[in-house]
């Protein structure tokens, strides 16, 4: 098979811009996976460098370069970007295509994720959070990742798509393989499996529509009143499946890990349980400092940026955690200030592909923390933690987070 989007050889890269770096490789001695990124900055590596690991790709380390790559889709495309490379790769509508084509499904989806639409989900989210937390609150301990952080966003997805809770384990396994595997054959089969599930779901909704998001997508029509191509419908479902699961899970794990080790922060949130604005302000700061995603872009044509030669199909990684701690943008960037007023973080991206689900993600985390603190106001890390639980990749996090109270 001809590889249409394969990265070129790296003979255009000067030796002084090459750094040996594998963003999947988190040494067992490292307890926080974001350290592998910030260590690059501490070591003084070039702010734009190239690594030959994982098929070869560039890394941007400055806020303004990362923001520019988000905004400049004409040069840094979201189409066919995976690292390591794999073809064919799912075209996730609308995030996986560039303007103006991406506007089609963005207009279909946007009304379902407005602040008002998300606020209408509050009662269901509260009920779900209370139910999950009550199942283990009396035990005095839990594995937060397994017992809550992985289950809550996935069960929310099932509910929004009109699927039964009984399929939770199936979807958790599909998401785990998608985000964790680096084996091309495993990843290709996983994508096929996800598409198979989505195809069956959308055909079911086509035959018996409901009031869920899946039914809305299937029922959507173009300007001439015709249904959208079936593959585009599936691609839209694929995006919604992967976009809001792993990122929310691992952001939650980071937030709870911080709170478990910081009594003053727990007090800060408890004192603001009835002040949504102040509560959300503090959540924004934790989302800045705990940005878990490293997003990919593909160079569309041979060009020069910042005096560096890029070739068509070069891959680029944009590590949000580095951008969000850039001292030229944030005052005391490594300090967690739960009252920080100016907070232009890029956790949800910027520009035309800014995450549409940001309001839902923040609402999920805010409600989860509110309900948690009502039931479990004080908690700490269980000293019986599993060594080597931190992992890297496009989304960073922890395979386990044991808490006790």
C-alpha positions as CSV (number, residue, x, y, z in Angstrom):
1,X,0.0,0.0,0.0
2,X,1.3,3.5,-0.9
3,X,1.9,5.6,2.2
4,X,0.5,8.9,1.2
5,X,1.2,10.7,4.5
6,X,4.5,9.1,5.5
7,X,7.0,11.4,7.1
8,X,10.0,12.2,4.9
9,X,13.6,11.2,5.8
10,X,15.3,13.5,8.3
11,X,18.2,14.6,6.1
12,X,16.9,18.1,6.1
13,X,17.3,18.4,9.9
14,X,20.5,20.0,11.2
15,X,22.4,17.8,13.7
16,X,22.2,20.6,16.4
17,X,18.4,20.4,16.3
18,X,18.3,16.6,16.9
19,X,17.4,15.4,20.4
20,X,16.9,11.8,21.4
21,X,13.4,11.9,23.0
22,X,10.6,9.4,23.2
23,X,7.4,10.9,24.5
24,X,6.1,7.4,25.3
25,X,9.1,6.6,27.5
26,X,8.5,7.5,31.2
27,X,11.2,5.9,33.3
28,X,10.0,4.0,36.4
29,X,11.9,6.5,38.5
30,X,9.7,9.3,37.3
31,X,6.5,9.7,39.3
32,X,4.9,12.4,37.2
33,X,5.0,11.9,33.4
34,X,4.9,15.7,32.6
35,X,8.5,15.8,34.0
36,X,9.9,14.2,30.8
37,X,8.7,17.4,29.0
38,X,9.7,20.0,31.5
39,X,13.1,18.3,31.8
40,X,13.7,19.2,28.1
41,X,13.2,22.9,29.0
42,X,15.4,22.6,32.1
43,X,18.1,21.0,30.0
44,X,18.0,23.9,27.6
45,X,17.3,21.9,24.4
46,X,16.4,24.0,21.3
47,X,12.8,25.4,21.6
48,X,12.1,23.6,18.3
49,X,13.9,20.3,18.0
50,X,13.6,17.0,16.1
51,X,13.7,13.5,17.4
52,X,14.0,10.4,15.3
53,X,11.9,8.3,17.7
54,X,8.4,7.1,16.8
55,X,8.9,7.7,13.1
56,X,10.6,11.0,13.5
57,X,8.9,14.3,14.5
58,X,9.4,17.9,15.6
59,X,8.6,19.2,19.1
60,X,7.6,22.8,19.8
61,X,8.4,24.0,23.4
62,X,7.3,27.7,23.4
63,X,3.8,28.9,24.1
64,X,3.7,31.2,21.1
65,X,5.0,28.6,18.6
66,X,2.5,26.1,20.0
67,X,-0.4,28.6,19.7
68,X,0.7,29.5,16.2
69,X,0.7,25.9,15.1
70,X,-2.8,25.5,16.5
71,X,-4.0,28.6,14.5
72,X,-2.1,28.1,11.2
73,X,-3.9,25.1,9.7
74,X,-2.6,26.1,6.3
75,X,0.8,25.0,7.4
76,X,0.1,22.7,10.4
77,X,-2.8,20.4,9.4
78,X,-4.8,18.2,11.7
79,X,-5.4,15.7,8.8
80,X,-3.6,12.4,9.0
81,X,-1.3,13.3,11.9
82,X,-0.7,10.2,14.1
83,X,2.7,9.6,15.8
84,X,3.9,6.9,15.3
85,X,2.5,7.0,11.7
86,X,-0.3,4.7,10.7
87,X,-2.3,4.6,7.5
88,X,-5.1,4.7,6.9
89,X,-5.9,6.6,10.1
90,X,-9.4,7.5,11.2
91,X,-10.5,11.0,9.9
92,X,-12.1,12.3,13.0
93,X,-14.9,14.8,12.0
94,X,-14.5,17.7,12.5
95,X,-11.2,17.8,14.4
96,X,-9.3,15.7,11.9
97,X,-9.9,17.9,8.9
98,X,-9.1,21.6,8.2
99,X,-11.2,24.7,7.5
100,X,-13.4,25.3,5.7
101,X,-14.4,21.6,5.4
102,X,-14.3,21.1,9.1
103,X,-17.1,23.7,9.6
104,X,-19.8,21.2,8.3
105,X,-19.8,18.9,11.3
106,X,-18.7,21.5,13.7
107,X,-22.0,23.3,13.0
108,X,-23.9,20.1,13.6
109,X,-22.2,19.4,16.9
110,X,-21.7,22.9,18.4
111,X,-25.3,23.4,19.6
112,X,-25.0,20.2,21.7
113,X,-22.0,21.5,23.6
114,X,-22.8,25.1,24.3
115,X,-22.6,26.3,27.9
116,X,-26.4,26.3,28.1
117,X,-26.7,22.8,26.7
118,X,-24.1,21.5,29.1
119,X,-25.8,23.2,32.1
120,X,-28.9,21.2,31.2
121,X,-26.9,18.1,31.8
122,X,-26.1,19.1,35.4
123,X,-28.7,17.0,37.2
124,X,-27.8,13.8,35.3
125,X,-24.1,14.4,35.9
126,X,-24.7,15.0,39.6
127,X,-26.8,11.8,39.9
128,X,-24.1,9.8,38.1
129,X,-21.3,11.3,40.3
130,X,-23.2,10.6,43.6
131,X,-24.0,7.1,42.6
132,X,-20.5,6.2,41.7
133,X,-18.9,7.8,44.8
134,X,-21.5,6.3,47.1
135,X,-20.5,2.8,45.9
136,X,-17.1,3.1,47.6
137,X,-17.2,6.1,50.0
138,X,-17.9,3.8,52.9
139,X,-14.9,1.6,52.2
140,X,-12.3,4.2,53.2
141,X,-10.2,3.7,50.1
142,X,-10.4,3.3,46.3
143,X,-8.3,3.1,43.1
144,X,-9.5,6.5,41.8
145,X,-8.6,5.7,38.2
146,X,-10.4,2.3,38.1
147,X,-13.3,3.1,40.4
148,X,-14.2,6.6,39.2
149,X,-12.0,8.6,36.8
150,X,-12.2,6.1,33.9
151,X,-15.8,5.2,34.5
152,X,-17.4,8.6,34.9
153,X,-16.6,10.2,31.5
154,X,-17.2,6.9,29.6
155,X,-20.5,6.4,31.2
156,X,-21.4,10.0,30.4
157,X,-20.5,9.3,26.7
158,X,-22.8,6.2,26.8
159,X,-25.7,8.2,28.2
160,X,-25.2,11.0,25.6
161,X,-25.2,8.4,22.8
162,X,-28.2,6.6,24.2
163,X,-26.3,3.4,25.0
164,X,-26.9,1.3,28.1
165,X,-24.5,1.3,31.1
166,X,-24.0,-2.4,30.6
167,X,-21.6,-1.6,27.7
168,X,-19.2,0.4,29.9
169,X,-16.5,-2.3,30.2
170,X,-16.5,-2.8,26.4
171,X,-16.0,0.9,25.7
172,X,-13.3,1.2,28.4
173,X,-11.3,-1.5,26.7
174,X,-11.7,0.0,23.3
175,X,-10.5,3.4,24.6
176,X,-7.6,1.9,26.5
177,X,-6.2,0.2,23.4
178,X,-6.7,3.3,21.2
179,X,-4.7,5.5,23.6
180,X,-2.1,3.1,24.9
181,X,-1.0,0.8,22.1
182,X,2.0,1.7,19.9
183,X,1.7,-1.5,17.8
184,X,0.5,-0.6,14.3
185,X,-1.4,-3.8,13.8
186,X,-3.1,-3.6,17.1
187,X,-4.0,0.1,16.5
188,X,-5.4,-0.7,13.1
189,X,-7.6,-3.5,14.4
190,X,-8.7,-1.3,17.3
191,X,-9.8,1.4,14.9
192,X,-11.8,-1.2,12.9
193,X,-13.4,-2.4,16.1
194,X,-14.5,1.1,17.1
195,X,-15.9,1.8,13.6
196,X,-17.8,-1.5,13.8
197,X,-19.4,-0.5,17.1
198,X,-20.3,2.9,15.8
199,X,-21.7,1.6,12.5
200,X,-24.1,-0.7,14.4
201,X,-25.0,2.1,16.8
202,X,-25.8,4.6,14.1
203,X,-27.8,2.1,12.0
204,X,-29.8,1.4,15.1
205,X,-30.5,5.1,15.7
206,X,-31.4,5.5,12.0
207,X,-34.1,2.9,12.4
208,X,-35.3,4.0,15.8
209,X,-34.1,7.5,16.6
210,X,-34.2,9.0,20.1
211,X,-33.2,12.3,21.7
212,X,-29.5,11.4,22.0
213,X,-26.5,12.8,20.2
214,X,-26.1,9.8,18.0
215,X,-29.7,10.2,16.7
216,X,-29.0,13.9,16.1
217,X,-25.9,13.1,14.0
218,X,-27.7,10.5,11.9
219,X,-30.7,12.9,11.3
220,X,-28.5,15.8,10.3
221,X,-28.9,17.1,6.7
222,X,-26.8,19.2,4.4
223,X,-27.9,22.5,2.8
224,X,-29.7,20.6,0.1
225,X,-31.6,18.4,2.6
226,X,-29.6,15.3,1.9
227,X,-28.0,13.1,4.6
228,X,-24.3,13.4,5.1
229,X,-22.0,10.6,3.7
230,X,-22.1,7.6,6.0
231,X,-18.4,7.6,6.4
232,X,-18.5,11.2,7.6
233,X,-21.2,10.2,10.1
234,X,-18.9,7.4,11.4
235,X,-15.9,9.7,11.6
236,X,-17.9,12.2,13.6
237,X,-18.9,9.4,16.1
238,X,-15.2,8.3,16.2
239,X,-14.2,11.8,17.3
240,X,-16.8,12.0,20.1
241,X,-15.8,8.5,21.3
242,X,-12.1,9.3,21.7
243,X,-12.1,13.1,22.4
244,X,-13.7,13.2,25.8
245,X,-12.7,10.0,27.5
246,X,-9.0,9.7,28.2
247,X,-8.3,13.4,28.5
248,X,-11.0,13.9,31.2
249,X,-10.0,10.7,33.0
250,X,-6.3,11.7,33.3
251,X,-7.0,15.3,34.1
252,X,-9.2,14.1,37.0
253,X,-6.4,11.8,38.1
254,X,-4.0,14.7,38.2
255,X,-6.4,17.0,40.1
256,X,-7.2,14.4,42.7
257,X,-3.6,13.5,43.1
258,X,-2.8,17.2,43.8
259,X,-5.7,17.5,46.3
260,X,-4.7,14.3,48.1
261,X,-1.3,15.8,48.8
262,X,-2.4,19.5,49.4
263,X,-4.7,20.0,52.5
264,X,-4.9,23.8,51.8
265,X,-6.2,23.2,48.3
266,X,-9.0,20.9,49.7
267,X,-10.0,23.6,52.1
268,X,-10.0,26.1,49.3
269,X,-12.5,24.1,47.3
270,X,-14.6,23.1,50.3
271,X,-15.0,26.7,51.2
272,X,-16.2,27.5,47.7
273,X,-18.7,24.7,47.2
274,X,-21.5,27.2,47.0
275,X,-19.6,29.7,44.9
276,X,-19.6,28.2,41.4
277,X,-17.6,31.1,39.9
278,X,-14.8,30.9,42.4
279,X,-14.9,27.1,42.2
280,X,-14.6,27.1,38.4
281,X,-11.8,29.7,38.6
282,X,-9.7,27.3,40.7
283,X,-10.6,24.4,38.3
284,X,-9.2,26.5,35.4
285,X,-5.9,26.8,37.2
286,X,-5.7,23.0,37.8
287,X,-6.5,22.4,34.2
288,X,-3.7,24.8,33.2
289,X,-1.1,23.2,35.4
290,X,-2.3,19.6,34.7
291,X,-2.6,19.7,30.9
292,X,-2.4,16.1,29.9
293,X,-2.6,16.2,26.1
294,X,0.2,16.4,23.5
295,X,-1.4,17.1,20.2
296,X,-0.2,16.3,16.7
297,X,0.1,18.3,13.5
298,X,1.3,17.5,10.0
299,X,3.2,20.0,7.8
300,X,1.3,20.6,4.6
301,X,4.1,21.7,2.3
302,X,7.8,22.4,2.3
303,X,8.4,25.6,4.1
304,X,10.5,27.6,6.6
305,X,9.4,28.5,10.1
306,X,11.5,30.3,12.6
307,X,14.4,29.9,10.2
308,X,14.0,26.1,10.3
309,X,13.3,24.0,7.2
310,X,10.2,21.8,7.4
311,X,9.2,19.3,4.7
312,X,5.8,18.2,3.6
313,X,4.4,15.5,6.0
314,X,6.8,16.3,8.8
315,X,5.0,15.6,12.1
316,X,4.9,18.1,15.0
317,X,4.0,17.6,18.6
318,X,2.5,20.4,20.6
319,X,2.9,19.7,24.4
320,X,0.3,21.7,26.2
321,X,1.9,21.2,29.6
322,X,5.0,23.1,28.3
323,X,3.0,25.9,26.8
324,X,1.0,26.4,30.0
325,X,4.1,26.9,32.1
326,X,5.8,29.4,29.7
327,X,7.2,32.2,31.9
328,X,6.8,34.7,29.1
329,X,3.1,34.3,29.3
330,X,2.2,33.2,32.9
331,X,3.4,34.9,36.1
332,X,5.1,32.3,38.4
333,X,4.1,29.6,35.9
334,X,5.0,26.6,38.0
335,X,3.1,27.9,41.0
336,X,-0.5,26.7,41.5
337,X,-2.6,29.9,42.2
338,X,-6.2,28.8,42.7
339,X,-7.2,32.5,42.4
340,X,-5.3,33.2,39.2
341,X,-7.4,35.7,37.3
342,X,-5.6,35.9,33.9
343,X,-5.3,32.3,32.6
344,X,-4.8,32.0,28.9
345,X,-3.9,28.3,28.9
346,X,-4.0,26.2,25.8
347,X,-5.3,23.0,27.5
348,X,-8.2,22.9,25.1
349,X,-6.2,24.3,22.1
350,X,-6.8,27.6,20.4
351,X,-7.9,28.6,16.9
352,X,-10.3,26.8,14.6
353,X,-9.9,23.4,16.2
354,X,-10.4,24.5,19.8
355,X,-12.1,21.7,21.7
356,X,-15.9,21.9,21.4
357,X,-16.3,19.7,24.4
358,X,-14.4,22.0,26.8
359,X,-17.5,23.2,28.6
360,X,-18.6,19.6,29.2
361,X,-15.1,18.5,30.3
362,X,-15.0,21.4,32.9
363,X,-18.5,20.6,34.1
364,X,-17.7,16.9,34.5
365,X,-14.7,17.8,36.6
366,X,-16.4,20.5,38.6
367,X,-19.4,18.4,39.5
368,X,-17.3,15.3,40.3
369,X,-15.2,17.4,42.7
370,X,-18.2,19.0,44.3
371,X,-19.9,15.7,44.9
372,X,-16.6,14.1,46.0
373,X,-15.9,16.7,48.7
374,X,-19.4,16.5,50.0
375,X,-19.0,12.8,50.6
376,X,-15.2,12.6,51.2
377,X,-14.0,16.0,52.4
378,X,-10.5,14.8,53.4
379,X,-8.4,12.1,51.7
380,X,-4.8,11.3,51.0
381,X,-2.6,9.1,48.8
382,X,-2.5,5.5,49.9
383,X,1.2,4.7,50.5
384,X,0.6,1.4,48.8
385,X,1.0,2.9,45.3
386,X,2.0,0.8,42.3
387,X,5.5,1.6,41.1
388,X,5.7,2.7,37.4
389,X,2.0,3.7,37.1
390,X,2.9,6.9,35.2
391,X,2.6,6.7,31.4
392,X,3.4,9.1,28.5
393,X,2.0,9.4,24.9
394,X,-0.6,11.7,23.3
395,X,-2.3,11.7,26.7
396,X,-0.3,11.4,29.9
397,X,-1.5,10.1,33.2
398,X,-1.5,7.2,35.7
399,X,-2.7,3.6,35.3
400,X,-3.7,3.7,39.0
401,X,-4.2,6.2,41.8
402,X,-4.9,4.7,45.2
403,X,-6.5,7.0,47.7
404,X,-7.6,6.5,51.3
405,X,-9.7,8.4,53.9
